[in-house]
Amino acid sequence: MTARSRAVTAGAYELPNGHRITCVSPAEAKVLWAEATADGLYARAASALRPGDTVLDVGANIGIVSLMFGWAVPGLRIVAVEPAPATFTCLESNLREHVPRAVCVRSAVSDRAGHRTFTYYPRSTGNSGLFADQRADDENTRIFLRNSGIPEEYIGEMISGLHRGIDMTVPTLTVSDLVRQQALDRIDLLKIDVERAEHLVLAGVEPDHWQLIGHVVAEVHDEQGRLAAMRRLLEDRGFTVGISQDPKLAGTDLYELVARRTADSAL
């Protein structure tokens, strides 16, 4: 771990709604909250939730999206899954404080149970993952900042060292493992944000468990035809699939996928 990495420690941040949370980086927490509460993927998903629904938050990070869901719709059953120790510590603290009925599981979610190498970015925890790619992550961030109106002369400095990673071994579970472990009789919303491992999350749903899932929202890196393959898989499983891209991500490989189970394939 570098000296710069060691300098990044957990701290507190007050969200715009007045709630204080624990985070690795207040600056990153601010960005994550803005993304979660903007009129986009997660806000639209929250509008479809009802009290009593079950949410499986895969790639929960420090829990920003789970918190937003829990505050927007009291009475949800939330299972939040995150593998990195530093972000998981924040996740546990935040949900215990603000959504105490939620359950936290420290694991990556993949196509099989076991252990895998996970790359953790201390300065950009949300980009950490099983398939972290520093060059690609730098480029996607560069494009995002440029599309956001940041002057070019500042972008290089902002990106420098941002995706300097630390490799660690983390446990892995499948969605179906979580169904059994948490005794889930339905997953009204499956949220996936796992930085290039989203296809493995779906690959870990056993045939008998697909009918439990009603709604999927995922951030997808469209590499090696992944977006089209995920769309085909979900359509084959009875979902209507929509794909969009945030204008600030135009020119990157990042897309938003929304899948809803069609009425004739519902439980």
C-alpha positions as CSV (number, residue, x, y, z in Angstrom):
1,M,0.0,0.0,0.0
2,T,1.4,3.4,-0.9
3,A,1.7,6.4,1.3
4,R,-1.2,8.0,-0.6
5,S,-3.4,5.0,-0.1
6,R,-2.7,4.9,3.6
7,A,-3.8,8.5,3.9
8,V,-7.3,7.6,2.8
9,T,-9.2,6.6,6.0
10,A,-12.8,6.3,7.0
11,G,-14.5,9.6,8.0
12,A,-17.9,11.2,8.4
13,Y,-20.0,13.0,5.8
14,E,-23.3,14.9,6.2
15,L,-25.6,14.1,3.2
16,P,-27.6,16.9,1.7
17,N,-30.7,15.5,3.5
18,G,-29.0,16.1,6.9
19,H,-28.1,12.5,7.7
20,R,-24.5,11.8,8.7
21,I,-22.8,8.7,7.3
22,T,-19.5,6.9,7.5
23,C,-17.4,6.9,4.3
24,V,-14.0,6.2,3.0
25,S,-13.9,9.6,1.2
26,P,-16.4,12.5,1.7
27,A,-15.7,13.7,-1.8
28,E,-16.6,10.3,-3.3
29,A,-19.7,10.0,-1.0
30,K,-20.9,13.3,-2.3
31,V,-20.6,12.1,-5.9
32,L,-22.3,8.7,-5.1
33,W,-25.2,10.5,-3.4
34,A,-25.7,12.8,-6.3
35,E,-25.7,9.8,-8.7
36,A,-28.2,7.9,-6.5
37,T,-30.7,10.7,-6.1
38,A,-30.5,12.3,-9.5
39,D,-33.4,11.6,-11.9
40,G,-31.8,8.4,-13.2
41,L,-31.4,4.7,-12.9
42,Y,-31.7,4.4,-9.1
43,A,-34.4,7.1,-8.6
44,R,-36.6,5.4,-11.1
45,A,-36.0,2.0,-9.5
46,A,-37.0,3.5,-6.1
47,S,-40.2,4.8,-7.5
48,A,-41.3,1.3,-8.4
49,L,-40.7,-0.1,-4.9
50,R,-43.4,-0.7,-2.3
51,P,-43.2,-1.3,1.5
52,G,-42.4,-5.0,2.1
53,D,-40.5,-5.4,-1.1
54,T,-37.1,-7.2,-1.1
55,V,-34.0,-5.5,-2.5
56,L,-30.8,-7.3,-3.2
57,D,-28.0,-4.7,-3.5
58,V,-25.0,-6.3,-5.2
59,G,-22.0,-4.1,-5.1
60,A,-23.4,-1.9,-2.3
61,N,-20.1,0.0,-1.6
62,I,-20.7,2.2,1.5
63,G,-24.5,1.8,1.2
64,I,-25.5,5.0,-0.5
65,V,-28.1,3.4,-2.8
66,S,-29.5,1.1,-0.1
67,L,-29.9,4.2,2.1
68,M,-31.7,6.1,-0.6
69,F,-34.0,3.1,-1.1
70,G,-34.6,2.7,2.6
71,W,-35.4,6.3,3.2
72,A,-37.6,6.6,0.1
73,V,-39.6,3.5,0.9
74,P,-39.8,2.5,4.6
75,G,-40.4,-1.1,5.3
76,L,-38.2,-2.6,2.6
77,R,-36.2,-5.8,3.2
78,I,-32.7,-4.9,2.0
79,V,-29.8,-7.3,1.7
80,A,-26.6,-5.4,0.8
81,V,-23.5,-7.2,-0.5
82,E,-20.0,-5.7,-0.6
83,P,-16.6,-7.5,-0.6
84,A,-14.0,-4.8,0.3
85,P,-13.3,-4.6,4.0
86,A,-13.0,-0.8,4.2
87,T,-16.2,-0.1,2.3
88,F,-18.0,-3.0,4.1
89,T,-17.2,-1.5,7.5
90,C,-18.8,1.8,6.3
91,L,-21.8,-0.1,4.8
92,E,-22.4,-1.9,8.1
93,S,-22.2,1.3,10.1
94,N,-24.5,3.2,7.8
95,L,-27.2,0.6,7.5
96,R,-27.1,-0.2,11.2
97,E,-27.6,3.5,12.0
98,H,-30.2,4.4,9.3
99,V,-31.8,1.2,8.0
100,P,-31.4,-1.2,10.9
101,R,-33.5,-4.0,9.4
102,A,-31.1,-4.3,6.5
103,V,-28.7,-7.2,6.3
104,C,-25.0,-6.8,5.2
105,V,-23.0,-9.6,3.6
106,R,-19.3,-9.3,3.0
107,S,-18.7,-11.0,-0.3
108,A,-18.3,-10.4,-4.0
109,V,-21.1,-11.9,-6.1
110,S,-20.0,-14.1,-9.0
111,D,-20.9,-17.3,-10.9
112,R,-19.7,-19.6,-8.2
113,A,-18.9,-19.6,-4.5
114,G,-15.2,-19.6,-3.4
115,H,-12.6,-16.9,-3.4
116,R,-11.2,-14.5,-6.1
117,T,-8.7,-11.7,-6.4
118,F,-10.4,-8.3,-6.0
119,T,-8.7,-4.9,-6.8
120,Y,-9.5,-2.2,-4.4
121,Y,-9.0,1.5,-5.3
122,P,-8.6,3.5,-2.1
123,R,-9.2,6.8,-3.9
124,S,-12.0,5.6,-6.1
125,T,-13.7,2.8,-4.2
126,G,-16.7,2.7,-6.5
127,N,-14.5,1.6,-9.4
128,S,-13.0,-1.4,-7.5
129,G,-13.8,-4.8,-8.7
130,L,-12.8,-8.3,-9.7
131,F,-11.8,-7.1,-13.2
132,A,-10.4,-3.7,-12.4
133,D,-8.5,-2.1,-15.3
134,Q,-6.5,1.0,-14.4
135,R,-6.1,2.2,-18.0
136,A,-9.7,1.8,-18.9
137,D,-10.9,3.2,-15.6
138,D,-8.7,6.3,-16.1
139,E,-10.1,6.8,-19.6
140,N,-13.7,6.4,-18.6
141,T,-13.2,8.9,-15.8
142,R,-11.4,11.3,-18.2
143,I,-14.3,11.2,-20.6
144,F,-16.8,11.7,-17.7
145,L,-15.0,14.7,-16.4
146,R,-14.7,16.2,-19.9
147,N,-18.4,15.7,-20.5
148,S,-19.1,17.3,-17.1
149,G,-17.4,20.5,-18.3
150,I,-14.1,20.1,-16.3
151,P,-11.3,22.0,-18.1
152,E,-8.8,19.7,-19.8
153,E,-5.9,21.2,-18.0
154,Y,-7.3,19.9,-14.6
155,I,-8.3,16.4,-15.7
156,G,-4.9,14.9,-15.7
157,E,-4.2,16.0,-12.2
158,M,-7.6,14.8,-11.0
159,I,-7.0,11.3,-12.4
160,S,-3.4,10.9,-11.4
161,G,-3.2,7.9,-9.0
162,L,-7.0,7.7,-8.8
163,H,-7.0,4.1,-9.9
164,R,-3.9,2.8,-8.1
165,G,-5.1,-0.5,-6.8
166,I,-4.5,-2.9,-4.0
167,D,-5.1,-6.6,-4.7
168,M,-6.8,-8.7,-2.1
169,T,-8.6,-12.1,-1.9
170,V,-12.3,-11.9,-1.1
171,P,-15.0,-14.5,-0.7
172,T,-17.5,-15.0,-3.5
173,L,-21.1,-16.1,-3.4
174,T,-23.8,-16.5,-6.1
175,V,-27.2,-14.8,-6.2
176,S,-28.7,-18.3,-5.6
177,D,-26.4,-18.8,-2.6
178,L,-27.8,-15.5,-1.2
179,V,-31.3,-16.7,-1.9
180,R,-30.7,-19.7,0.3
181,Q,-28.6,-18.0,2.9
182,Q,-31.1,-15.2,3.5
183,A,-34.2,-17.3,2.9
184,L,-35.4,-15.0,0.1
185,D,-38.8,-15.9,-1.3
186,R,-38.6,-13.1,-3.8
187,I,-36.3,-10.4,-5.1
188,D,-38.4,-7.5,-6.2
189,L,-35.3,-5.5,-7.2
190,L,-31.9,-6.8,-8.0
191,K,-29.4,-3.9,-8.2
192,I,-26.0,-4.7,-9.8
193,D,-23.0,-2.4,-9.8
194,V,-19.9,-4.6,-9.9
195,E,-17.5,-3.1,-12.4
196,R,-17.3,-5.6,-15.3
197,A,-18.5,-8.6,-13.3
198,E,-22.2,-8.0,-13.9
199,H,-22.5,-10.9,-16.4
200,L,-21.2,-13.2,-13.7
201,V,-23.8,-12.0,-11.2
202,L,-26.6,-13.2,-13.7
203,A,-24.7,-16.4,-14.4
204,G,-25.0,-17.2,-10.7
205,V,-28.8,-17.3,-10.8
206,E,-29.9,-20.9,-10.9
207,P,-32.8,-21.8,-13.1
208,D,-35.3,-22.3,-10.3
209,H,-34.5,-18.8,-8.9
210,W,-35.1,-16.7,-11.9
211,Q,-38.9,-16.6,-11.2
212,L,-38.1,-14.9,-7.9
213,I,-36.7,-11.8,-9.6
214,G,-39.1,-9.1,-10.7
215,H,-36.9,-6.2,-11.7
216,V,-33.2,-5.7,-12.5
217,V,-31.1,-2.5,-12.7
218,A,-27.5,-2.8,-13.6
219,E,-24.6,-0.6,-14.6
220,V,-22.9,-2.5,-17.5
221,H,-19.4,-2.2,-19.0
222,D,-20.1,-3.1,-22.7
223,E,-16.9,-5.0,-23.3
224,Q,-16.7,-8.1,-25.6
225,G,-20.4,-7.9,-26.4
226,R,-21.4,-8.1,-22.8
227,L,-24.4,-5.7,-23.0
228,A,-26.0,-7.6,-25.9
229,A,-25.4,-11.0,-24.2
230,M,-27.0,-9.8,-20.9
231,R,-30.0,-8.4,-22.8
232,R,-30.5,-11.8,-24.6
233,L,-30.2,-13.7,-21.3
234,L,-32.7,-11.5,-19.6
235,E,-35.2,-11.6,-22.5
236,D,-34.9,-15.3,-22.6
237,R,-35.8,-15.4,-18.9
238,G,-39.0,-13.4,-19.4
239,F,-37.9,-9.8,-19.0
240,T,-38.5,-6.7,-21.1
241,V,-35.1,-4.9,-21.3
242,G,-34.3,-1.3,-21.8
243,I,-30.8,0.2,-22.3
244,S,-29.7,3.8,-22.0
245,Q,-26.6,5.9,-21.4
246,D,-26.1,8.9,-19.2
247,P,-25.1,11.8,-21.5
248,K,-22.1,12.4,-19.2
249,L,-20.9,8.9,-20.0
250,A,-21.2,9.3,-23.8
251,G,-18.0,7.9,-25.4
252,T,-17.4,5.4,-22.6
253,D,-18.4,1.7,-22.4
254,L,-20.7,2.3,-19.5
255,Y,-24.5,1.8,-20.0
256,E,-27.6,1.4,-17.8
257,L,-29.7,-1.7,-18.1
258,V,-33.3,-2.0,-16.8
259,A,-35.1,-5.3,-17.0
260,R,-38.7,-5.9,-15.8
261,R,-40.5,-9.2,-15.8
262,T,-43.3,-9.2,-18.3
263,A,-46.8,-9.8,-16.9
264,D,-47.2,-13.3,-18.6
265,S,-44.0,-14.5,-16.9
266,A,-44.7,-13.1,-13.4
267,L,-44.9,-15.3,-10.3
